[in-house]
Amino acid sequence: MEHTYKYLFGPVPSRRMGISLGISPIPERTCSYSCIYCQLGRTKHMQSERKMFFPVQEILDEFIHYQKNLQKPDVISIVGEGEPTLYSGLEKLIAELKKITEIPVAVITNGSLLSDKNVQHALMQADFVLPSMDACDEKTFRKINRPHFSVKFEDTQKGLIEFSHAYNGQLWLEIMLIAGINDSEASLDAFAAMLSQIKYDRVYVNTPVRPPAESFAECPSKEQIQKAVNKLNAISIDMLSAGSFYSDDADDYEAVKSICKRHPMNSFELETFLTSRNTADIAAFKKRLENDPQFSCVEYKGIVSYRVK
């Protein structure tokens, strides 16, 4: 049965977590950062104040409806189209999800609000918390993450350290390496020193694999990525594989649009997805996307990616 979700998307393949059902509790591209590497483009709504953007029960009702679907994900990821900890209903949302499902709940966060005790308390209930950690000083922080003026590097660092020692779930850190900005030997040494203060389970090294918000956000060399992996005892996300996208929306175009709003698809992923749905003319479908003013078709590293503007 066709059903269009407002808050749920996917499941989508996650290179870290398997098949992930996404939940977006915030308006599109609402964030406390406007990262130069963001695959969604520049942030539309910059803020650091937490708000009850949508009723918790509306989100839960969608999930209850989804549960009737046979496609059972490996994890529920609260991630959104920006920063999910801006949602002031996060604590209740996680608590209620835990009551109605045994599927693990993850929160993917930029870590900007971890100094907020209410945010820390909300995240304590999650099975996984995946914060970003892209800089080791204020200057680099502002260059890469371009945070809201009220967000200071020192606060985010202290908040992450404090939260890590109180949290009992799985804490998986992610460092986005950008060539010439945070991939030098000195930067890697600074990351190592910072990691020594944090209680974590895994650290992932990532690079801009999809078209970034800014063209100057480039991938480091393979050699430099390997140095980071070795020095930080990290896992390279680039070396992990992922599964396939999924949507129970019966309309192919609406299904692709729903996914691309939160998770851009490259041409190979799009073809695989459409083939799995027996789409008749994939070339014509791609042409329709390219001509749709709602879509942005960006070529990056010789591969075209599709995302909703």
C-alpha positions, 0 to 999 in steps of 0.5 A: 500500500502506498504511503508517503512519510513526512518524518521517516525515510529509507531504509537507506544503506549505511556503511557503518550500521547496515540498513538504516531507517532514518527519522528526521525530527527537524525542518529541512536543512536546519542546523547549528553548522553549515559544514563545507563538506555537507552533502545537502549543500549549505544550511538554510536555517542556521540556529542553536536554539532547541525547539519542538518543531513537530509533535512527538506523537506524529513521528511515533504514529508514522513509525507505528505505521511503518512497523507493519512493513516487512522491510525491517532495518538493522537500526533506527537513525535519528539524523534529519536534514541537519542537526537532530539534537535541535529537536527539543522532543528528542528525549521523549522520542527516543524513550517512546521508540524504545517502548515499541521496538527492539530495533537499536536507536542511533543518533547521528549528531554534529556534537554542537549541543553536547555541552547542554545537559538536556541534550546529554540526558536525552542521548543517554537513552540511545543505543548508539551516538555518533558525534562528529569531531572535525577540528581540534581548535577554534580556527579550524572549527570555524573553517570546516564546520562554520557554526552558528555564532553562539557555538564555541569550539571549547564548549563542544569539546568539553561537552563531548568529553563529559558526555563520553564518560557518562554515556553507557551506550556505543559512542562512535566518533567520526572525523571528516578529513579535508585536504589541506585543512585538517589532514596534516601531521600536526592535525593528526597529532592534535586529534590523537591528543583529543581522543585520549580524553574521550571514552569512545568505542570506535573512531571513523575517518571519513572524506567527502565522497559525495558533492560537498557544499563547497568545491574546495572541500577535497579528499586527502590523498590515500596515503594521508587517509592511511596515516590517519587510520594508523595514527588514530587507530581508526576505521576508514568509512571509504573502505566499508561497503553498503547495501541498497536503498529502499522505499515503500512509496509506490511512485518511483519518482516520489520515492527517489525524491523522498530519499534524496531530500535527506541522502543524495544518491549517485547515478550508480545507486539510483540505477540499482534502486530503480532496477530493483523496482523494475523501472521501465526507462531509467535513462528517461527517469534520469533525464526527468531528474535533470530537468526538474528544478527541484533537483540538483544534479552535480558531477563530482569525481566523474560521478553524477549525484542527485539531491533535492535543492 
